[in-house]
Amino acid sequence: MDIKTFNIVAPNLPAEIAILMRGPTGVGKSHLGKAVAKTKDLPFVDVRLSIMSEGDVGGYPDIEGMKESGIMTFCMPSWFMRACKEPVVLMLDEMNRALPGVQQSAFQIVLDRELNGHRLHEGTRVVACINASAEYEVNEMDPALLDRFWVCDLEPSDEDWLTWAAERIHPMIQDFIRQNPAHLRHKEAVEPGKVYPSPRSWERVDSSLKKAGIVDDHSSPAFYPICLGLLGVEASI
């Protein structure tokens, strides 16, 4: 699915239907989640599941509270409680790279819209993202779980990126991509440890060259090394 179609469909789905975006790293999944939040005029809450432990999502036991009540309760994470108290766009990023216990809590948020007795606000929208590509070490999601999402396989076009870049990225970089579209995103097999270009890395090149004040100075000794570290050899040459 291209970006234009996603932006037409995703904001108009019912709030209770979770969205699952699948695609390689750097194609703009986070930007699309933010776009849904902007369209619906809602706060955007980004949660990176791959760096969390089970308690960071499902909560930690409230020891003092249990001493008084005799009932097991949990101290829940602030981002989840916010999504329960007010409508937000809650992005669960890198779901299939998370620890099994973290995944189970995330699945409960998607399936039941609740955790440990706390329910999401009826206006909260859940957007999950997974890196769907052979070069990542990920946990596969079974059909029964996928059935709970509106699943979107992102295939952004070159024009999608150029449209997004029109008011954000330096014209020199835009022109380079128009003339060399194959360098926008690496689509072939990857070699471990090798740097490849992606839409995200082109944005980082733009900000780095602007910060260094050399975006128009191709002769600067820093120009090629900056590109090399973000794009890899072929695109930098």
Secondary structure, 3 states (H helix, E strand, C coil): CCHHHHHHHHHHCCCCCEEEEEECCCCCHHHHHHHHHHHHCCCEEEEEHHHCCHHHHHCEECHHHHHHHCCCCEECCHHHHHHHHCCCEEEEECHHHCCHHHHHHHHHHHHHCEECCEECCCCCEEEEEEECCCCCCCCCCCHHHHCCEEEEECCCCHHHHHHHHCCCCCHHHHHHHHHCHHHCCCCCCCCCCCCCCCHHHHHHHHHHHHHHCCCCCCCCCCHHHHHHHHHCHHHHC
